Amino acid sequence: MTASCPRLLRLLRSSQHRLIAGLPDYDSGETAELARQIEEGAPADIFFSADEAKMNGLEKKGLIVKTTRRNRLSNALVIVVAAENGAAIASPKDLATDKVKRLALAEPSAVPAGIYAREYLQQQRLWPSVESKVVPTQNVRAALAAVAAGNAEAGIVYRTDAAISKRVKVIFEIPAEDGPVIRYPVALVKEAKQPEAAKKFLDFLNSEKAASIFAAHGFIVLEHEERGGPA
């Protein structure tokens, strides 16, 4: 199984390991890298993606079972500063001022969180003013670490990641109506090695019990979201 939140995956898996024989293990990493591994034939049973684009790519190549695909979760973007002696900013517009010399983003050309952040800044017409300030990082956790360590005055990350760090504080949450559409799709991989166990675990991920766990960790649960898919 692949996904973008290893701590949460461990919790979800541990809640089912006695109920599902042959329960798939999980592999966490960057969404693009995990999708590439599936394309190259690496064993995987379920793909839980941090964005729709990577899932679309696998679907176009016939590597997932389309009928099992579902947009399960959403998230929110937040602007963070260091918890102690953080930059004195209060709104997204402050990112374009001298108050912020470095802005930490997960790699905005490849990592979903960074792509979403770039799209938001472009929508707000702030990207031309902040692009040269961007400190690209490998992932969201690295962006958080850069802000916490003082290597960037501010960062844009997922709300769920900011919530588990005591070294940063949220100064602005981007309203859903102003931000990009964030979707986490999940689907069965067509060449699943343990298809029956994978199907049962996928059913669990789409259950009310799993929804309560996701919500407790700050995710937005999409109860009746359309399947989605490539255009």
Contacts in CASP RR format, 6 or more apart in sequence:
PFRMAT RR
TARGET T0000
AUTHOR 0000-0000-0000
METHOD contacts of the structure
MODEL  1
MTASCPRLLRLLRSSQHRLIAGLPDYDSGETAELARQIEEGAPADIFFSA
DEAKMNGLEKKGLIVKTTRRNRLSNALVIVVAAENGAAIASPKDLATDKV
KRLALAEPSAVPAGIYAREYLQQQRLWPSVESKVVPTQNVRAALAAVAAG
NAEAGIVYRTDAAISKRVKVIFEIPAEDGPVIRYPVALVKEAKQPEAAKK
FLDFLNSEKAASIFAAHGFIVLEHEERGGPA
1 9 0 8 1.000
1 13 0 8 1.000
1 24 0 8 1.000
1 25 0 8 1.000
1 26 0 8 1.000
1 27 0 8 1.000
1 44 0 8 1.000
1 45 0 8 1.000
1 46 0 8 1.000
1 47 0 8 1.000
1 48 0 8 1.000
1 198 0 8 1.000
1 201 0 8 1.000
2 26 0 8 1.000
2 27 0 8 1.000
2 28 0 8 1.000
2 29 0 8 1.000
2 34 0 8 1.000
2 37 0 8 1.000
2 38 0 8 1.000
2 44 0 8 1.000
2 46 0 8 1.000
2 47 0 8 1.000
2 48 0 8 1.000
2 49 0 8 1.000
3 9 0 8 1.000
3 26 0 8 1.000
3 28 0 8 1.000
3 48 0 8 1.000
3 49 0 8 1.000
3 50 0 8 1.000
4 28 0 8 1.000
4 29 0 8 1.000
4 30 0 8 1.000
4 31 0 8 1.000
4 48 0 8 1.000
4 49 0 8 1.000
4 50 0 8 1.000
4 112 0 8 1.000
4 184 0 8 1.000
5 28 0 8 1.000
5 160 0 8 1.000
5 217 0 8 1.000
6 26 0 8 1.000
6 28 0 8 1.000
6 29 0 8 1.000
7 164 0 8 1.000
8 213 0 8 1.000
8 214 0 8 1.000
8 217 0 8 1.000
9 26 0 8 1.000
9 28 0 8 1.000
9 48 0 8 1.000
10 26 0 8 1.000
11 213 0 8 1.000
12 204 0 8 1.000
12 205 0 8 1.000
12 210 0 8 1.000
12 213 0 8 1.000
13 23 0 8 1.000
13 25 0 8 1.000
13 26 0 8 1.000
13 201 0 8 1.000
15 209 0 8 1.000
15 213 0 8 1.000
16 23 0 8 1.000
16 201 0 8 1.000
16 204 0 8 1.000
17 23 0 8 1.000
20 197 0 8 1.000
20 200 0 8 1.000
20 201 0 8 1.000
20 204 0 8 1.000
21 197 0 8 1.000
22 194 0 8 1.000
22 197 0 8 1.000
23 197 0 8 1.000
23 201 0 8 1.000
24 45 0 8 1.000
24 46 0 8 1.000
24 194 0 8 1.000
24 197 0 8 1.000
24 198 0 8 1.000
24 201 0 8 1.000
27 34 0 8 1.000
27 44 0 8 1.000
29 139 0 8 1.000
30 110 0 8 1.000
30 111 0 8 1.000
30 138 0 8 1.000
30 139 0 8 1.000
31 49 0 8 1.000
31 50 0 8 1.000
31 51 0 8 1.000
31 54 0 8 1.000
31 111 0 8 1.000
31 112 0 8 1.000
32 54 0 8 1.000
32 110 0 8 1.000
32 111 0 8 1.000
34 44 0 8 1.000
34 47 0 8 1.000
34 49 0 8 1.000
34 54 0 8 1.000
35 47 0 8 1.000
35 49 0 8 1.000
35 54 0 8 1.000
35 55 0 8 1.000
35 57 0 8 1.000
35 58 0 8 1.000
37 44 0 8 1.000
38 44 0 8 1.000
38 47 0 8 1.000
38 58 0 8 1.000
38 63 0 8 1.000
38 189 0 8 1.000
39 58 0 8 1.000
39 61 0 8 1.000
39 63 0 8 1.000
41 191 0 8 1.000
43 193 0 8 1.000
44 189 0 8 1.000
44 192 0 8 1.000
45 188 0 8 1.000
45 189 0 8 1.000
45 192 0 8 1.000
45 193 0 8 1.000
45 194 0 8 1.000
45 195 0 8 1.000
45 197 0 8 1.000
45 198 0 8 1.000
45 201 0 8 1.000
46 186 0 8 1.000
46 187 0 8 1.000
46 188 0 8 1.000
46 189 0 8 1.000
46 192 0 8 1.000
46 198 0 8 1.000
46 201 0 8 1.000
46 202 0 8 1.000
46 205 0 8 1.000
47 55 0 8 1.000
47 58 0 8 1.000
47 64 0 8 1.000
47 186 0 8 1.000
47 187 0 8 1.000
47 189 0 8 1.000
48 72 0 8 1.000
48 184 0 8 1.000
48 185 0 8 1.000
48 186 0 8 1.000
48 205 0 8 1.000
49 55 0 8 1.000
49 112 0 8 1.000
49 184 0 8 1.000
49 185 0 8 1.000
49 186 0 8 1.000
50 112 0 8 1.000
50 113 0 8 1.000
50 184 0 8 1.000
51 112 0 8 1.000
51 115 0 8 1.000
51 116 0 8 1.000
51 182 0 8 1.000
51 183 0 8 1.000
51 184 0 8 1.000
52 71 0 8 1.000
52 183 0 8 1.000
52 185 0 8 1.000
52 228 0 8 1.000
52 229 0 8 1.000
53 112 0 8 1.000
53 115 0 8 1.000
54 112 0 8 1.000
55 64 0 8 1.000
55 69 0 8 1.000
55 185 0 8 1.000
55 187 0 8 1.000
55 229 0 8 1.000
56 229 0 8 1.000
56 230 0 8 1.000
57 230 0 8 1.000
58 64 0 8 1.000
58 187 0 8 1.000
58 189 0 8 1.000
59 66 0 8 1.000
59 69 0 8 1.000
59 187 0 8 1.000
59 229 0 8 1.000
59 230 0 8 1.000
60 230 0 8 1.000
62 190 0 8 1.000
63 189 0 8 1.000
63 190 0 8 1.000
63 191 0 8 1.000
64 187 0 8 1.000
64 188 0 8 1.000
64 189 0 8 1.000
64 190 0 8 1.000
65 187 0 8 1.000
65 188 0 8 1.000
65 189 0 8 1.000
65 190 0 8 1.000
66 187 0 8 1.000
66 227 0 8 1.000
66 229 0 8 1.000
68 187 0 8 1.000
68 188 0 8 1.000
68 199 0 8 1.000
68 202 0 8 1.000
69 185 0 8 1.000
69 186 0 8 1.000
69 187 0 8 1.000
69 227 0 8 1.000
69 228 0 8 1.000
69 229 0 8 1.000
70 185 0 8 1.000
70 186 0 8 1.000
70 187 0 8 1.000
70 206 0 8 1.000
70 225 0 8 1.000
70 227 0 8 1.000
71 183 0 8 1.000
71 184 0 8 1.000
71 185 0 8 1.000
71 222 0 8 1.000
71 225 0 8 1.000
71 226 0 8 1.000
71 227 0 8 1.000
71 228 0 8 1.000
72 184 0 8 1.000
72 185 0 8 1.000
72 186 0 8 1.000
72 205 0 8 1.000
72 206 0 8 1.000
72 214 0 8 1.000
72 221 0 8 1.000
72 222 0 8 1.000
72 225 0 8 1.000
73 183 0 8 1.000
73 184 0 8 1.000
73 214 0 8 1.000
73 219 0 8 1.000
73 220 0 8 1.000
73 221 0 8 1.000
73 222 0 8 1.000
74 176 0 8 1.000
74 182 0 8 1.000
74 183 0 8 1.000
74 184 0 8 1.000
74 219 0 8 1.000
74 220 0 8 1.000
74 222 0 8 1.000
75 158 0 8 1.000
75 159 0 8 1.000
75 160 0 8 1.000
75 182 0 8 1.000
75 184 0 8 1.000
75 219 0 8 1.000
75 220 0 8 1.000
76 158 0 8 1.000
76 159 0 8 1.000
76 173 0 8 1.000
76 174 0 8 1.000
76 176 0 8 1.000
76 182 0 8 1.000
76 220 0 8 1.000
77 113 0 8 1.000
77 116 0 8 1.000
77 117 0 8 1.000
77 120 0 8 1.000
77 156 0 8 1.000
77 157 0 8 1.000
77 158 0 8 1.000
77 159 0 8 1.000
77 173 0 8 1.000
77 174 0 8 1.000
77 179 0 8 1.000
77 180 0 8 1.000
77 182 0 8 1.000
78 156 0 8 1.000
78 157 0 8 1.000
78 158 0 8 1.000
78 159 0 8 1.000
78 162 0 8 1.000
78 170 0 8 1.000
78 172 0 8 1.000
78 173 0 8 1.000
78 174 0 8 1.000
79 89 0 8 1.000
79 92 0 8 1.000
79 95 0 8 1.000
79 154 0 8 1.000
79 155 0 8 1.000
79 156 0 8 1.000
79 170 0 8 1.000
79 171 0 8 1.000
79 172 0 8 1.000
79 173 0 8 1.000
79 174 0 8 1.000
80 144 0 8 1.000
80 147 0 8 1.000
80 154 0 8 1.000
80 155 0 8 1.000
80 156 0 8 1.000
80 157 0 8 1.000
80 162 0 8 1.000
80 165 0 8 1.000
80 168 0 8 1.000
80 169 0 8 1.000
80 170 0 8 1.000
80 171 0 8 1.000
81 87 0 8 1.000
81 89 0 8 1.000
81 147 0 8 1.000
81 153 0 8 1.000
81 154 0 8 1.000
81 155 0 8 1.000
81 168 0 8 1.000
81 169 0 8 1.000
81 171 0 8 1.000
82 147 0 8 1.000
82 148 0 8 1.000
82 150 0 8 1.000
82 167 0 8 1.000
82 168 0 8 1.000
82 169 0 8 1.000
83 148 0 8 1.000
83 166 0 8 1.000
83 167 0 8 1.000
83 168 0 8 1.000
83 169 0 8 1.000
86 153 0 8 1.000
86 169 0 8 1.000
87 94 0 8 1.000
87 99 0 8 1.000
87 100 0 8 1.000
87 153 0 8 1.000
87 154 0 8 1.000
88 99 0 8 1.000
89 95 0 8 1.000
89 97 0 8 1.000
89 99 0 8 1.000
89 100 0 8 1.000
89 153 0 8 1.000
89 154 0 8 1.000
89 171 0 8 1.000
90 171 0 8 1.000
90 172 0 8 1.000
91 172 0 8 1.000
92 120 0 8 1.000
92 121 0 8 1.000
92 124 0 8 1.000
92 126 0 8 1.000
92 172 0 8 1.000
92 174 0 8 1.000
93 126 0 8 1.000
94 100 0 8 1.000
95 103 0 8 1.000
95 121 0 8 1.000
95 126 0 8 1.000
95 129 0 8 1.000
95 130 0 8 1.000
95 133 0 8 1.000
95 154 0 8 1.000
96 126 0 8 1.000
96 129 0 8 1.000
96 130 0 8 1.000
99 153 0 8 1.000
100 130 0 8 1.000
100 133 0 8 1.000
100 153 0 8 1.000
100 154 0 8 1.000
101 133 0 8 1.000
101 153 0 8 1.000
102 133 0 8 1.000
102 134 0 8 1.000
102 135 0 8 1.000
102 146 0 8 1.000
102 151 0 8 1.000
102 152 0 8 1.000
102 153 0 8 1.000
103 130 0 8 1.000
103 133 0 8 1.000
103 134 0 8 1.000
103 135 0 8 1.000
103 152 0 8 1.000
103 153 0 8 1.000
103 154 0 8 1.000
103 155 0 8 1.000
103 156 0 8 1.000
104 134 0 8 1.000
104 135 0 8 1.000
104 137 0 8 1.000
104 142 0 8 1.000
104 143 0 8 1.000
104 144 0 8 1.000
104 146 0 8 1.000
104 147 0 8 1.000
104 151 0 8 1.000
104 152 0 8 1.000
104 154 0 8 1.000
104 155 0 8 1.000
104 156 0 8 1.000
105 113 0 8 1.000
105 114 0 8 1.000
105 117 0 8 1.000
105 118 0 8 1.000
105 134 0 8 1.000
105 135 0 8 1.000
105 136 0 8 1.000
105 137 0 8 1.000
105 143 0 8 1.000
105 155 0 8 1.000
105 156 0 8 1.000
106 112 0 8 1.000
106 113 0 8 1.000
106 114 0 8 1.000
106 117 0 8 1.000
106 136 0 8 1.000
106 137 0 8 1.000
106 138 0 8 1.000
106 139 0 8 1.000
106 140 0 8 1.000
106 142 0 8 1.000
106 143 0 8 1.000
106 157 0 8 1.000
107 114 0 8 1.000
107 136 0 8 1.000
107 137 0 8 1.000
107 138 0 8 1.000
108 114 0 8 1.000
108 115 0 8 1.000
108 117 0 8 1.000
108 118 0 8 1.000
108 134 0 8 1.000
108 136 0 8 1.000
109 115 0 8 1.000
109 136 0 8 1.000
111 138 0 8 1.000
111 139 0 8 1.000
111 140 0 8 1.000
113 139 0 8 1.000
113 140 0 8 1.000
113 143 0 8 1.000
113 156 0 8 1.000
113 157 0 8 1.000
113 158 0 8 1.000
113 161 0 8 1.000
114 156 0 8 1.000
116 179 0 8 1.000
116 180 0 8 1.000
116 182 0 8 1.000
117 156 0 8 1.000
117 157 0 8 1.000
118 127 0 8 1.000
119 179 0 8 1.000
119 180 0 8 1.000
120 156 0 8 1.000
120 174 0 8 1.000
120 178 0 8 1.000
120 179 0 8 1.000
120 180 0 8 1.000
121 127 0 8 1.000
121 130 0 8 1.000
121 156 0 8 1.000
123 178 0 8 1.000
123 179 0 8 1.000
123 180 0 8 1.000
124 178 0 8 1.000
135 143 0 8 1.000
135 146 0 8 1.000
135 151 0 8 1.000
135 152 0 8 1.000
137 143 0 8 1.000
137 145 0 8 1.000
137 146 0 8 1.000
140 157 0 8 1.000
140 158 0 8 1.000
140 161 0 8 1.000
141 161 0 8 1.000
143 152 0 8 1.000
143 155 0 8 1.000
143 156 0 8 1.000
143 157 0 8 1.000
144 155 0 8 1.000
144 157 0 8 1.000
144 161 0 8 1.000
144 162 0 8 1.000
144 165 0 8 1.000
144 167 0 8 1.000
144 168 0 8 1.000
146 152 0 8 1.000
146 155 0 8 1.000
147 153 0 8 1.000
147 154 0 8 1.000
147 155 0 8 1.000
147 167 0 8 1.000
147 168 0 8 1.000
148 165 0 8 1.000
148 167 0 8 1.000
148 168 0 8 1.000
154 171 0 8 1.000
156 174 0 8 1.000
159 170 0 8 1.000
159 173 0 8 1.000
159 218 0 8 1.000
160 217 0 8 1.000
160 218 0 8 1.000
160 219 0 8 1.000
162 168 0 8 1.000
162 170 0 8 1.000
163 218 0 8 1.000
183 222 0 8 1.000
183 225 0 8 1.000
184 219 0 8 1.000
185 228 0 8 1.000
185 229 0 8 1.000
186 202 0 8 1.000
186 205 0 8 1.000
186 206 0 8 1.000
187 202 0 8 1.000
188 195 0 8 1.000
188 198 0 8 1.000
188 199 0 8 1.000
188 202 0 8 1.000
189 198 0 8 1.000
192 198 0 8 1.000
204 210 0 8 1.000
211 221 0 8 1.000
211 223 0 8 1.000
214 221 0 8 1.000
215 221 0 8 1.000
END
